[in-house]
Amino acid sequence: MRWPSRWPSIALDSGLTVRVAGHMPDLPAPVAAEVEAIWRERQAANPALFNGRVFTADRLTARGIVGHWTTYQRVLAQMTRPTLYPALRLKPLAVTGILHAPDGIVLGRRAPHSTYLAGWWQTPPAGSVESRHGENKVDLTAQILAEAQEELGLAPDMLTVAGPVRATRHPATRIVDIGIRLDTALPFDRVLQGWHAGGNDEYDRLAIVKPNQNPEDVVGPHILPGTREYLDVDRRS
């Protein structure tokens, strides 16, 4: 899969707010039927797919995001068939941790079975902003800590959340990643142990990029453009 070398991106204010406003609109019957057909096809290949509530941004600035809750079924349809964007108009929000250990920044390679961006390296943890327990408000700190626990086996007391850094948008799927700096006192070998002991299988490899290293020299060229943006900004800070 090939993309532009740079993705649309903006710096974020440390006091970024996220507000829920509006409701999921109804779809024209032909579009709804297409969304349902894609869901049935993808669910047949992966019965574990769950049609939960995920947040999509309607407006995004450096200081605030306004959006509404939609369904993963619709998001997956647009991910699968980006030509549906004019009908669905989704900019699904996701969180991406920029995990700093004492010896460098952690990267993870998405496993071959991943629904999204399989085989690509990114800064973990990462995941959709979702309503995990039926809540209506969006708490980015809670979202990134939950992803760290699930994907890396890192408990909240092992991490410090420094806040949002930058938003990047995938040019095809329109997914908006909110890069959030995380700090841990654990060296990379301890992060690796935690991942093996308590993380899930979203990633099949983890690596550490030390301050004096180029990421490509460590993991090769398959690094997501959004991740490159986070790493470049981090180096300049």
N, CA, C and O of each residue as an XYZ file, in Angstrom:
948
protein
N       0.841     -1.181      0.000
C       0.000      0.000      0.000
C       0.884      1.242      0.000
O       1.846      1.328      0.764
N       0.549      2.213     -0.871
C       1.363      3.413     -0.991
C       0.513      4.633     -0.654
O      -0.651      4.731     -1.040
N       1.125      5.555      0.075
C       0.468      6.801      0.445
C       1.417      7.955      0.167
O       2.596      7.733     -0.109
N       0.917      9.186      0.237
C       1.838     10.325      0.215
C       2.830     10.221      1.371
O       2.512      9.666      2.423
N       4.020     10.754      1.171
C       5.046     10.653      2.207
C       4.704     11.483      3.438
O       5.219     11.217      4.525
N       3.840     12.487      3.280
C       3.376     13.286      4.412
C       1.855     13.234      4.470
O       1.180     13.337      3.446
N       1.327     13.075      5.673
C      -0.119     13.100      5.867
C      -0.536     14.457      6.412
O       0.255     15.122      7.081
N      -1.779     14.882      6.135
C      -2.256     16.132      6.735
C      -2.081     16.096      8.250
O      -2.367     15.085      8.891
N      -1.610     17.201      8.817
C      -1.207     17.177     10.218
C      -1.291     18.577     10.812
O      -0.993     19.562     10.137
N      -1.702     18.664     12.092
C      -1.675     19.949     12.789
C      -1.167     19.738     14.215
O      -1.399     18.693     14.823
N      -0.470     20.751     14.733
C      -0.054     20.729     16.135
C      -1.277     20.967     17.015
O      -2.197     21.687     16.627
N      -1.282     20.361     18.196
C      -2.417     20.458     19.106
C      -2.041     21.212     20.372
O      -0.912     21.129     20.854
N      -3.008     21.948     20.897
C      -2.836     22.636     22.167
C      -2.856     21.610     23.303
O      -3.597     20.629     23.247
N      -2.044     21.843     24.326
C      -1.988     20.889     25.437
C      -3.316     20.790     26.179
O      -3.584     19.789     26.843
N      -4.148     21.826     26.068
C      -5.458     21.801     26.711
C      -6.577     21.393     25.771
O      -7.728     21.773     25.983
N      -6.259     20.623     24.732
C      -7.254     20.185     23.744
C      -8.507     19.624     24.418
O      -8.416     18.818     25.344
N      -9.671     20.057     23.946
C     -10.939     19.530     24.448
C     -11.644     18.737     23.353
O     -11.449     18.984     22.163
N     -12.463     17.782     23.776
C     -13.269     16.992     22.843
C     -14.718     17.061     23.317
O     -15.014     16.757     24.472
N     -15.608     17.457     22.432
C     -17.011     17.646     22.800
C     -17.911     16.839     21.868
O     -17.714     16.815     20.653
N     -18.900     16.183     22.465
C     -19.885     15.430     21.696
C     -21.059     16.348     21.390
O     -21.641     16.947     22.294
N     -21.402     16.454     20.109
C     -22.529     17.286     19.695
C     -23.169     16.651     18.470
O     -22.471     16.270     17.530
N     -24.481     16.535     18.474
C     -25.156     15.956     17.325
C     -25.298     14.450     17.432
O     -24.829     13.827     18.385
N     -25.951     13.882     16.440
C     -26.265     12.460     16.443
C     -25.892     11.841     15.095
O     -25.701     12.540     14.100
N     -25.797     10.528     15.093
C     -25.487      9.797     13.870
C     -26.642      9.958     12.878
O     -27.780      9.629     13.211
N     -26.375     10.450     11.680
C     -27.461     10.664     10.719
C     -27.927      9.353     10.085
O     -27.187      8.372     10.028
N     -29.161      9.365      9.616
C     -29.658      8.235      8.839
C     -28.976      8.225      7.469
O     -28.533      9.259      6.969
N     -28.903      7.036      6.881
C     -28.278      6.889      5.568
C     -29.329      6.601      4.508
O     -30.342      5.966      4.801
N     -29.104      7.056      3.282
C     -29.970      6.625      2.183
C     -29.956      5.102      2.077
O     -28.938      4.467      2.353
N     -31.061      4.530      1.686
C     -31.202      3.069      1.664
C     -30.087      2.369      0.881
O     -29.564      1.369      1.372
N     -29.696      2.839     -0.307
C     -28.620      2.138     -1.032
C     -27.289      2.160     -0.279
O     -26.544      1.180     -0.302
N     -26.990      3.282      0.390
C     -25.740      3.369      1.148
C     -25.799      2.444      2.356
O     -24.834      1.737      2.646
N     -26.924      2.444      3.059
C     -27.081      1.561      4.218
C     -26.926      0.100      3.812
O     -26.326     -0.688      4.543
N     -27.464     -0.262      2.653
C     -27.346     -1.642      2.180
C     -25.898     -1.988      1.860
O     -25.452     -3.103      2.130
N     -25.162     -1.042      1.287
C     -23.755     -1.286      0.973
C     -22.937     -1.439      2.253
O     -22.073     -2.311      2.339
N     -23.206     -0.598      3.242
C     -22.517     -0.694      4.533
C     -22.789     -2.046      5.179
O     -21.873     -2.686      5.697
N     -24.030     -2.475      5.149
C     -24.402     -3.762      5.749
C     -23.735     -4.920      5.012
O     -23.291     -5.877      5.646
N     -23.658     -4.848      3.688
C     -23.031     -5.922      2.910
C     -21.541     -6.029      3.229
O     -21.009     -7.132      3.355
N     -20.870     -4.888      3.359
C     -19.446     -4.904      3.719
C     -19.266     -5.507      5.101
O     -18.349     -6.298      5.323
N     -20.136     -5.137      6.030
C     -20.040     -5.678      7.394
C     -20.199     -7.195      7.398
O     -19.431     -7.898      8.055
N     -21.186     -7.699      6.674
C     -21.401     -9.154      6.638
C     -20.181     -9.865      6.064
O     -19.774    -10.915      6.561
N     -19.604     -9.287      5.017
C     -18.426     -9.894      4.392
C     -17.235     -9.896      5.349
O     -16.551    -10.911      5.486
N     -16.986     -8.772      6.007
C     -15.852     -8.687      6.921
C     -16.078     -9.539      8.170
O     -15.137    -10.128      8.702
N     -17.313     -9.602      8.631
C     -17.602    -10.401      9.820
C     -17.499    -11.893      9.525
O     -17.137    -12.676     10.403
N     -17.811    -12.287      8.304
C     -17.648    -13.693      7.936
C     -16.181    -14.095      7.986
O     -15.851    -15.222      8.356
N     -15.302    -13.167      7.613
C     -13.863    -13.444      7.661
C     -13.311    -13.328      9.072
O     -12.314    -13.968      9.406
N     -13.956    -12.510      9.904
C     -13.494    -12.298     11.285
C     -14.709    -12.208     12.204
O     -15.201    -11.111     12.469
N     -15.201    -13.350     12.695
C     -16.413    -13.357     13.526
C     -16.284    -12.553     14.814
O     -17.295    -12.234     15.440
N     -15.063    -12.219     15.223
C     -14.867    -11.473     16.469
C     -15.190     -9.986     16.322
O     -15.219     -9.269     17.322
N     -15.431     -9.509     15.115
C     -15.742     -8.091     14.927
C     -16.964     -7.701     15.749
O     -17.959     -8.425     15.788
N     -16.874     -6.547     16.404
C     -17.955     -6.071     17.272
C     -18.372     -4.678     16.824
O     -17.532     -3.801     16.624
N     -19.662     -4.486     16.670
C     -20.182     -3.215     16.173
C     -20.429     -2.251     17.334
O     -21.574     -1.997     17.708
N     -19.343     -1.718     17.900
C     -19.451     -0.790     19.016
C     -19.621      0.646     18.559
O     -19.711      0.936     17.366
N     -19.662      1.556     19.559
C     -19.776      2.988     19.282
C     -18.385      3.598     19.213
O     -17.571      3.414     20.118
N     -18.121      4.318     18.144
C     -16.837      5.002     17.984
C     -17.104      6.470     17.654
O     -18.156      6.825     17.122
N     -16.127      7.306     17.983
C     -16.297      8.753     17.844
C     -15.730      9.228     16.515
O     -14.656      8.797     16.094
N     -16.461     10.116     15.863
C     -15.992     10.693     14.610
C     -15.992     12.212     14.725
O     -16.930     12.803     15.258
N     -14.937     12.834     14.223
C     -14.775     14.285     14.337
C     -15.520     14.997     13.210
O     -15.375     14.649     12.038
N     -16.312     15.989     13.576
C     -16.959     16.853     12.587
C     -16.157     18.134     12.364
O     -16.096     18.651     11.249
N     -15.541     18.641     13.440
C     -14.680     19.824     13.346
C     -13.455     19.592     14.216
O     -13.554     19.051     15.317
N     -12.297     20.008     13.711
C     -11.054     19.831     14.454
C     -10.191     21.067     14.304
O      -9.898     21.498     13.189
N      -9.785     21.638     15.434
C      -8.813     22.726     15.457
C      -7.734     22.355     16.465
O      -7.821     21.321     17.127
N      -6.733     23.191     16.575
C      -5.652     22.925     17.523
C      -6.144     22.905     18.959
O      -5.525     22.275     19.817
N      -7.251     23.588     19.232
C      -7.729     23.716     20.613
C      -8.907     22.822     20.941
O      -9.188     22.583     22.116
N      -9.609     22.318     19.923
C     -10.792     21.537     20.244
C     -11.301     20.682     19.102
O     -11.075     20.974     17.928
N     -11.995     19.614     19.478
C     -12.614     18.694     18.522
C     -14.087     18.581     18.883
O     -14.437     18.409     20.051
N     -14.941     18.679     17.885
C     -16.376     18.480     18.063
C     -16.801     17.364     17.122
O     -16.403     17.343     15.957
N     -17.606     16.439     17.622
C     -18.030     15.331     16.775
C     -19.199     14.581     17.366
O     -19.868     15.074     18.274
N     -19.448     13.387     16.853
C     -20.582     12.590     17.328
C     -20.202     11.116     17.341
O     -19.193     10.709     16.765
N     -21.028     10.331     18.007
C     -20.824      8.886     18.042
C     -21.435      8.249     16.804
O     -22.525      8.625     16.373
N     -20.728      7.287     16.239
C     -21.228      6.509     15.117
C     -20.978      5.036     15.420
O     -20.633      4.690     16.550
N     -21.142      4.181     14.449
C     -20.932      2.750     14.673
C     -19.652      2.280     13.992
O     -19.223      2.832     12.978
N     -19.060      1.250     14.575
C     -17.871      0.668     13.950
C     -18.227      0.080     12.587
O     -17.381      0.033     11.694
N     -19.458     -0.363     12.422
C     -19.891     -0.893     11.131
C     -19.694      0.144     10.028
O     -19.196     -0.176      8.949
N     -20.084      1.375     10.301
C     -19.921      2.436      9.300
C     -18.444      2.780      9.095
O     -17.994      2.987      7.968
N     -17.705      2.839     10.192
C     -16.276      3.147     10.086
C     -15.561      2.087      9.262
O     -14.757      2.412      8.388
N     -15.853      0.820      9.539
C     -15.202     -0.264      8.805
C     -15.571     -0.218      7.327
O     -14.737     -0.508      6.469
N     -16.811      0.143      7.026
C     -17.220      0.252      5.623
C     -16.390      1.309      4.901
O     -15.942      1.087      3.777
N     -16.185      2.456      5.544
C     -15.390      3.511      4.901
C     -13.917      3.135      4.829
O     -13.240      3.478      3.860
N     -13.404      2.425      5.853
C     -12.029      1.939      5.801
C     -11.849      0.967      4.642
O     -10.844      1.010      3.933
N     -12.831      0.093      4.458
C     -12.759     -0.923      3.414
C     -12.941     -0.314      2.028
O     -12.292     -0.717      1.063
N     -13.829      0.656      1.955
C     -14.167      1.267      0.664
C     -14.155      2.791      0.831
O     -15.205      3.394      1.049
N     -12.982      3.413      0.731
C     -12.885      4.861      0.962
C     -13.770      5.707      0.048
O     -14.044      6.867      0.357
N     -14.220      5.142     -1.070
C     -15.111      5.894     -1.957
C     -16.464      6.175     -1.299
O     -17.260      6.947     -1.834
N     -16.731      5.560     -0.151
C     -17.969      5.833      0.578
C     -17.904      7.146      1.364
O     -18.908      7.577      1.932
N     -16.738      7.777      1.399
C     -16.614      8.985      2.227
C     -17.640     10.068      1.881
O     -18.209     10.649      2.805
N     -17.908     10.374      0.617
C     -18.889     11.431      0.343
C     -20.265     11.143      0.939
O     -21.013     12.071      1.246
N     -20.604      9.860      1.103
C     -21.901      9.502      1.682
C     -21.852      9.424      3.206
O     -22.809      9.805      3.880
N     -20.733      8.928      3.750
C     -20.642      8.717      5.196
C     -20.030      9.908      5.933
O     -20.413     10.196      7.067
N     -19.093     10.595      5.305
C     -18.471     11.804      5.870
C     -17.863     11.555      7.243
O     -18.004     12.386      8.140
N     -17.195     10.434      7.419
C     -16.617     10.081      8.714
C     -15.144     10.468      8.786
O     -14.380     10.255      7.844
N     -14.769     11.036      9.914
C     -13.359     11.245     10.263
C     -13.149     10.596     11.634
O     -13.064     11.289     12.647
N     -13.066      9.263     11.658
C     -13.005      8.550     12.936
C     -11.784      8.973     13.749
O     -10.681      9.105     13.218
N     -12.001      9.180     15.033
C     -10.922      9.615     15.910
C     -10.241      8.406     16.535
O     -10.898      7.452     16.952
N      -8.913      8.463     16.594
C      -8.122      7.411     17.234
C      -7.062      8.066     18.105
O      -6.680      9.216     17.886
N      -6.594      7.316     19.094
C      -5.478      7.783     19.921
C      -4.249      6.946     19.600
O      -4.346      5.741     19.367
N      -3.099      7.597     19.590
C      -1.827      6.924     19.344
C      -0.828      7.402     20.386
O      -0.540      8.595     20.476
N      -0.301      6.476     21.168
C       0.688      6.842     22.168
C       2.061      7.026     21.550
O       2.449      6.291     20.642
N       2.788      8.007     22.046
C       4.200      8.183     21.674
C       4.973      7.847     22.937
O       5.237      8.713     23.771
N       5.336      6.563     23.068
C       5.816      6.013     24.333
C       7.318      6.205     24.494
O       8.117      5.628     23.758
N       7.682      7.020     25.463
C       9.081      7.298     25.786
C       9.510      6.432     26.965
O       8.967      6.547     28.064
N      10.482      5.573     26.724
C      11.161      4.839     27.791
C      12.499      5.534     28.052
O      12.911      6.372     27.250
N      13.187      5.213     29.146
C      14.475      5.864     29.407
C      15.494      5.686     28.285
O      16.379      6.525     28.110
N      15.372      4.587     27.518
C      16.356      4.314     26.473
C      15.880      4.641     25.070
O      16.589      4.342     24.108
N      14.704      5.245     24.912
C      14.265      5.628     23.582
C      12.755      5.608     23.425
O      12.015      5.549     24.406
N      12.305      5.659     22.166
C      10.880      5.646     21.829
C      10.516      4.262     21.300
O      11.236      3.685     20.486
N       9.393      3.745     21.772
C       8.962      2.394     21.417
C       8.170      2.419     20.107
O       7.306      3.272     19.908
N       8.477      1.474     19.221
C       7.698      1.247     18.004
C       7.125     -0.160     18.035
O       7.698     -1.062     18.646
N       5.982     -0.341     17.366
C       5.372     -1.662     17.263
C       4.949     -1.939     15.833
O       4.490     -1.041     15.128
N       5.103     -3.186     15.407
C       4.659     -3.580     14.060
C       3.301     -4.250     14.162
O       3.134     -5.232     14.885
N       2.335     -3.713     13.434
C       0.982     -4.264     13.476
C       0.977     -5.659     12.860
O       1.555     -5.893     11.799
N       0.312     -6.575     13.551
C       0.331     -7.985     13.176
C      -0.340     -8.203     11.820
O      -1.164     -7.391     11.400
N       0.008     -9.298     11.132
C      -0.566     -9.563      9.806
C      -2.088     -9.666      9.804
O      -2.726     -9.381      8.791
N      -2.678    -10.073     10.938
C      -4.131    -10.239     10.987
C      -4.863     -8.950     11.354
O      -6.092     -8.947     11.425
N      -4.140     -7.854     11.589
C      -4.775     -6.604     12.006
C      -5.764     -6.120     10.950
O      -5.497     -6.192      9.751
N      -6.910     -5.625     11.415
C      -7.918     -5.099     10.503
C      -7.409     -3.877      9.755
O      -7.823     -3.615      8.625
N      -6.513     -3.130     10.387
C      -6.075     -1.837      9.856
C      -4.553     -1.770      9.854
O      -3.919     -1.996     10.885
N      -3.967     -1.461      8.705
C      -2.530     -1.172      8.564
C      -1.631     -2.334      8.983
O      -0.590     -2.123      9.606
N      -2.025     -3.538      8.647
C      -1.221     -4.717      8.988
C       0.179     -4.611      8.396
O       0.353     -4.207      7.246
N       1.180     -4.982      9.206
C       2.557     -5.021      8.745
C       3.311     -3.704      8.843
O       4.509     -3.659      8.562
N       2.634     -2.638      9.234
C       3.280     -1.327      9.323
C       3.707     -1.026     10.751
O       3.071     -1.452     11.715
N       4.798     -0.282     10.860
C       5.311      0.133     12.164
C       4.685      1.463     12.567
O       4.513      2.364     11.746
N       4.346      1.562     13.856
C       3.813      2.800     14.395
C       4.231      2.919     15.860
O       4.823      1.998     16.422
N       3.919      4.054     16.469
C       4.151      4.196     17.902
C       2.942      3.622     18.633
O       1.828      4.118     18.465
N       3.149      2.577     19.447
C       2.032      2.009     20.193
C       1.918      2.649     21.578
O       2.863      3.273     22.059
N       0.759      2.489     22.214
C      -0.444      1.800     21.763
C      -1.276      2.705     20.848
O      -1.002      3.898     20.724
N      -2.282      2.126     20.218
C      -3.144      2.909     19.334
C      -4.492      2.219     19.213
O      -4.585      0.993     19.274
N      -5.534      3.018     19.042
C      -6.851      2.431     18.865
C      -7.920      3.490     18.694
O      -7.697      4.667     18.976
N      -9.075      3.065     18.231
C     -10.203      3.967     18.028
C     -10.672      4.553     19.354
O     -10.592      3.906     20.399
N     -11.158      5.773     19.296
C     -11.834      6.364     20.453
C     -13.235      5.775     20.482
O     -14.042      6.025     19.588
N     -13.515      4.997     21.509
C     -14.771      4.254     21.559
C     -15.456      4.421     22.903
O     -14.834      4.783     23.901
N     -16.748      4.150     22.902
C     -17.533      4.166     24.132
C     -17.469      2.768     24.727
O     -18.261      1.896     24.369
N     -16.520      2.560     25.639
C     -16.254      1.217     26.161
C     -17.326      0.741     27.127
O     -17.626     -0.451     27.194
N     -17.908      1.685     27.881
C     -18.867      1.306     28.921
C     -20.172      2.092     28.786
O     -20.873      2.318     29.772
N     -20.489      2.500     27.572
C     -21.720      3.239     27.345
C     -21.638      4.715     27.657
O     -22.647      5.418     27.611
N     -20.427      5.202     27.979
C     -20.280      6.614     28.323
C     -20.470      7.495     27.090
O     -20.231      7.072     25.959
N     -20.907      8.728     27.339
C     -21.144      9.645     26.232
C     -20.002     10.637     26.047
O     -19.784     11.124     24.938
N     -19.267     10.945     27.123
C     -18.158     11.884     27.031
C     -16.909     11.196     26.486
O     -16.778      9.974     26.549
N     -15.999     12.001     25.951
C     -14.734     11.491     25.420
C     -13.597     11.955     26.328
O     -13.401     13.153     26.532
N     -12.857     10.997     26.865
C     -11.705     11.264     27.731
C     -10.481     10.648     27.057
O     -10.274      9.437     27.127
N      -9.671     11.482     26.407
C      -8.531     10.957     25.653
C      -7.510     10.283     26.558
O      -6.891      9.296     26.160
N      -7.325     10.799     27.772
C      -6.380     10.171     28.699
C      -6.834      8.768     29.055
O      -6.034      7.833     29.036
N      -8.110      8.614     29.380
C      -8.637      7.284     29.701
C      -8.529      6.349     28.506
O      -8.237      5.163     28.665
N      -8.764      6.881     27.308
C      -8.691      6.054     26.100
C      -7.278      5.520     25.882
O      -7.105      4.330     25.616
N      -6.258      6.387     25.992
C      -4.891      5.932     25.706
C      -4.393      4.994     26.802
O      -3.639      4.064     26.514
N      -4.798      5.218     28.052
C      -4.382      4.315     29.127
C      -5.025      2.940     28.963
O      -4.392      1.922     29.241
N      -6.274      2.905     28.513
C      -6.929      1.618     28.266
C      -6.230      0.863     27.141
O      -6.047     -0.351     27.227
N      -5.837      1.580     26.084
C      -5.127      0.925     24.981
C      -3.775      0.385     25.444
O      -3.370     -0.704     25.037
N      -3.076      1.143     26.294
C      -1.774      0.688     26.790
C      -1.913     -0.587     27.616
O      -1.080     -1.488     27.520
N      -2.962     -0.658     28.422
C      -3.204     -1.858     29.223
C      -3.512     -3.049     28.320
O      -2.964     -4.135     28.514
N      -4.386     -2.851     27.335
C      -4.821     -3.949     26.473
C      -3.708     -4.425     25.540
O      -3.466     -5.625     25.413
N      -3.039     -3.481     24.892
C      -2.096     -3.848     23.836
C      -0.693     -4.152     24.344
O      -0.006     -5.017     23.801
N      -0.267     -3.440     25.389
C       1.121     -3.575     25.854
C       1.233     -4.185     27.241
O       2.337     -4.492     27.690
N       0.107     -4.366     27.930
C       0.168     -4.901     29.284
C       0.739     -3.922     30.285
O       1.237     -4.335     31.332
N       0.681     -2.630     29.989
C       1.204     -1.597     30.880
C       0.052     -0.964     31.656
O      -0.849     -0.369     31.065
N       0.086     -1.095     32.974
C      -0.955     -0.542     33.826
C      -0.837      0.980     33.887
O       0.241      1.527     33.651
N      -1.942      1.670     34.203
C      -1.896      3.134     34.265
C      -0.832      3.691     35.199
O      -0.270      4.753     34.932
N      -0.546      2.976     36.311
C       0.452      3.512     37.244
C       1.883      3.358     36.731
O       2.822      3.811     37.385
N       2.059      2.731     35.579
C       3.376      2.625     34.956
C       3.635      3.756     33.959
O       4.721      3.851     33.387
N       2.637      4.607     33.759
C       2.715      5.604     32.693
C       2.373      6.995     33.202
O       1.588      7.158     34.137
N       2.973      7.986     32.574
C       2.587      9.380     32.755
C       2.089      9.896     31.411
O       2.779      9.784     30.397
N       0.891     10.460     31.412
C       0.318     11.000     30.180
C       0.652     12.485     30.106
O       0.169     13.283     30.909
N       1.482     12.841     29.134
C       1.937     14.229     29.017
C       0.975     15.092     28.207
O       1.081     16.319     28.231
N       0.047     14.476     27.498
C      -0.941     15.243     26.757
C      -0.786     15.140     25.255
O       0.193     14.577     24.766
N      -1.757     15.688     24.512
C      -1.740     15.596     23.050
C      -0.631     16.428     22.437
O      -0.265     17.485     22.951
N      -0.106     15.933     21.334
C       1.004     16.592     20.647
C       0.590     17.048     19.250
O       0.781     18.207     18.881
N       0.023     16.120     18.481
C      -0.239     16.406     17.070
C      -1.351     15.494     16.558
O      -1.494     14.358     17.012
N      -2.132     16.001     15.612
C      -3.140     15.195     14.930
C      -2.688     14.954     13.499
O      -2.244     15.878     12.817
N      -2.802     13.713     13.046
C      -2.508     13.379     11.651
C      -3.719     12.655     11.065
O      -4.446     11.970     11.784
N      -3.932     12.807      9.764
C      -5.097     12.196      9.125
C      -4.671     11.311      7.965
O      -3.940     11.740      7.073
N      -5.142     10.066      7.993
C      -4.892      9.141      6.892
C      -5.600      9.675      5.644
O      -6.794      9.965      5.711
N      -4.911      9.815      4.515
C      -5.510     10.446      3.341
C      -6.621      9.634      2.683
O      -7.445     10.204      1.970
N      -6.667      8.330      2.900
C      -7.697      7.505      2.273
C      -8.849      7.213      3.230
O     -10.004      7.493      2.908
N      -8.554      6.659      4.390
C      -9.615      6.279      5.328
C     -10.175      7.464      6.102
O     -11.263      7.365      6.671
N      -9.456      8.585      6.136
C      -9.816      9.806      6.870
C      -9.728      9.627      8.387
O     -10.190     10.495      9.127
N      -9.155      8.542      8.859
C      -8.980      8.366     10.298
C      -8.014      9.423     10.827
O      -6.945      9.644     10.258
N      -8.403     10.072     11.923
C      -7.593     11.120     12.546
C      -6.940     10.550     13.799
O      -7.628     10.185     14.753
N      -5.622     10.476     13.796
C      -4.869      9.986     14.950
C      -4.456     11.159     15.824
O      -3.864     12.125     15.345
N      -4.770     11.066     17.105
C      -4.327     12.059     18.077
C      -3.094     11.499     18.776
O      -3.200     10.580     19.588
N      -1.930     12.050     18.461
C      -0.687     11.594     19.076
C      -0.557     12.142     20.489
O      -0.605     13.354     20.698
N      -0.393     11.251     21.455
C      -0.331     11.618     22.869
C       0.975     11.096     23.451
O       1.254      9.899     23.387
N       1.766     11.987     24.014
C       3.029     11.545     24.603
C       2.772     10.786     25.901
O       2.009     11.223     26.763
N       3.439      9.624     26.012
C       3.440      8.816     27.231
C       4.878      8.659     27.699
O       5.788      8.521     26.881
N       5.084      8.680     28.995
C       6.411      8.441     29.566
C       6.332      7.298     30.562
O       5.373      7.194     31.327
N       7.346      6.440     30.549
C       7.447      5.369     31.530
C       8.871      5.320     32.062
O       9.830      5.622     31.352
N       8.987      4.933     33.330
C      10.313      4.742     33.925
C      10.878      3.370     33.595
O      12.034      3.081     33.905
N      10.065      2.519     32.964
C      10.509      1.165     32.638
C      11.445      1.191     31.438
O      11.105      1.803     30.425
N      12.610      0.553     31.507
C      13.446      0.408     30.316
C      12.768     -0.516     29.315
O      11.822     -1.228     29.650
N      13.263     -0.495     28.086
C      12.582     -1.238     27.026
C      12.464     -2.725     27.326
O      11.448     -3.330     26.983
N      13.467     -3.336     27.954
C      13.363     -4.769     28.220
C      12.206     -5.078     29.167
O      11.599     -6.145     29.079
N      11.896     -4.137     30.080
C      10.750     -4.331     30.968
C       9.431     -4.097     30.220
O       8.442     -4.786     30.469
N       9.425     -3.131     29.311
C       8.241     -2.928     28.464
C       7.961     -4.193     27.662
O       6.815     -4.625     27.538
N       9.025     -4.779     27.120
C       8.899     -6.004     26.333
C       8.346     -7.140     27.185
O       7.486     -7.893     26.729
N       8.831     -7.268     28.411
C       8.333     -8.300     29.320
C       6.844     -8.101     29.605
O       6.068     -9.056     29.596
N       6.456     -6.850     29.859
C       5.049     -6.567     30.121
C       4.162     -6.900     28.942
O       3.053     -7.408     29.104
N       4.667     -6.606     27.742
C       3.906     -6.923     26.527
C       3.732     -8.428     26.377
O       2.631     -8.899     26.091
N       4.802     -9.180     26.565
C       4.707    -10.636     26.448
C       3.777    -11.223     27.509
O       3.056    -12.186     27.248
N       3.797    -10.638     28.702
C       3.023    -11.203     29.812
C       1.554    -10.804     29.778
O       0.687    -11.606     30.123
N       1.264     -9.566     29.362
C      -0.109     -9.098     29.499
C      -0.697     -8.377     28.315
O      -1.859     -7.974     28.367
N       0.064     -8.197     27.236
C      -0.461     -7.504     26.065
C      -1.234     -8.440     25.146
O      -1.176     -9.661     25.291
N      -1.958     -7.852     24.200
C      -2.669     -8.685     23.229
C      -1.813     -8.876     21.979
O      -0.616     -8.589     21.992
N      -2.429     -9.360     20.901
C      -1.658     -9.691     19.697
C      -1.826     -8.654     18.591
O      -1.689     -8.978     17.411
N      -2.121     -7.411     18.966
C      -2.264     -6.358     17.958
C      -0.945     -6.106     17.226
O      -0.936     -5.750     16.047
N       0.171     -6.295     17.943
C       1.503     -6.134     17.359
C       2.234     -7.465     17.411
O       2.060     -8.244     18.348
N       3.055     -7.720     16.396
C       3.843     -8.956     16.429
C       5.305     -8.701     16.767
O       6.064     -9.644     16.989
N       5.709     -7.421     16.808
C       7.070     -7.072     17.227
C       7.070     -5.698     17.883
O       6.292     -4.819     17.513
N       7.950     -5.525     18.858
C       8.233     -4.206     19.412
C       9.713     -3.913     19.219
O      10.535     -4.829     19.185
N      10.045     -2.649     19.095
C      11.442     -2.232     18.940
C      11.631     -0.910     19.666
O      10.665     -0.207     19.961
N      12.874     -0.583     19.947
C      13.206      0.688     20.588
C      14.098      1.502     19.654
O      15.078      0.989     19.114
N      13.754      2.758     19.471
C      14.570      3.675     18.684
C      15.283      4.600     19.663
O      14.652      5.428     20.319
N      16.582      4.456     19.756
C      17.362      5.257     20.696
C      17.557      6.671     20.151
O      17.421      6.896     18.948
N      17.875      7.624     21.027
C      17.971      9.022     20.589
C      18.933      9.261     19.433
O      18.720     10.180     18.643
N      19.975      8.466     19.317
C      20.969      8.688     18.255
C      20.717      7.819     17.024
O      21.581      7.730     16.152
N      19.556      7.180     16.937
C      19.276      6.271     15.825
C      18.212      6.836     14.895
O      17.327      7.579     15.319
N      18.314      6.468     13.608
C      17.242      6.716     12.659
C      16.262      5.548     12.718
O      16.694      4.395     12.739
N      14.963      5.810     12.745
C      13.990      4.715     12.837
C      14.142      3.677     11.731
O      13.996      2.480     11.977
N      14.441      4.138     10.491
C      14.571      3.210      9.369
C      15.728      2.241      9.567
O      15.672      1.106      9.095
N      16.768      2.672     10.255
C      17.902      1.784     10.512
C      17.542      0.692     11.513
O      18.200     -0.347     11.571
N      16.503      0.930     12.293
C      16.093     -0.030     13.322
C      15.027     -0.991     12.795
O      15.118     -2.197     13.023
N      14.010     -0.466     12.086
C      12.867     -1.307     11.706
C      12.635     -1.370     10.199
O      11.738     -2.087      9.757
N      13.410     -0.646      9.401
C      13.194     -0.669      7.964
C      12.258      0.445      7.515
O      11.898      1.313      8.311
N      11.861      0.427      6.240
C      11.140      1.564      5.662
C       9.643      1.609      5.942
O       9.020      2.651      5.738
N       9.044      0.507      6.406
C       7.586      0.456      6.528
C       7.111      1.102      7.827
O       6.568      0.440      8.713
N       7.330      2.410      7.913
C       6.895      3.211      9.051
C       5.774      4.129      8.563
O       5.924      4.797      7.540
N       4.666      4.165      9.278
C       3.550      4.991      8.848
C       3.955      6.463      8.776
O       4.679      6.946      9.647
N       3.497      7.182      7.748
C       3.826      8.602      7.649
C       3.425      9.401      8.888
O       4.134     10.324      9.288
N       2.289      9.049      9.495
C       1.893      9.732     10.721
C       2.886      9.511     11.837
O       3.174     10.425     12.609
N       3.411      8.306     11.928
C       4.423      7.998     12.940
C       5.705      8.771     12.669
O       6.328      9.289     13.596
N       6.101      8.850     11.410
C       7.286      9.646     11.065
C       7.104     11.097     11.521
O       8.038     11.729     12.014
N       5.893     11.605     11.348
C       5.608     12.980     11.765
C       5.800     13.131     13.272
O       6.415     14.095     13.728
N       5.275     12.183     14.042
C       5.438     12.248     15.499
C       6.914     12.200     15.884
O       7.359     12.956     16.748
N       7.663     11.321     15.249
C       9.082     11.183     15.576
C       9.862     12.440     15.203
O      10.755     12.863     15.936
N       9.522     13.035     14.059
C      10.205     14.265     13.643
C       9.924     15.403     14.623
O      10.830     16.143     15.008
N       8.662     15.532     15.018
C       8.296     16.586     15.968
C       8.997     16.355     17.294
O       9.466     17.298     17.932
N       9.066     15.092     17.709
C       9.706     14.777     18.983
C      11.186     15.155     18.960
O      11.715     15.671     19.945
N      11.843     14.901     17.849
C      13.264     15.240     17.744
C      13.498     16.744     17.805
O      14.516     17.208     18.318
N      12.538     17.498     17.271
C      12.697     18.951     17.249
C      12.350     19.607     18.581
O      12.686     20.768     18.818
N      11.679     18.856     19.443
C      11.214     19.456     20.704
C      12.307     19.465     21.763
O      12.082     19.934     22.879
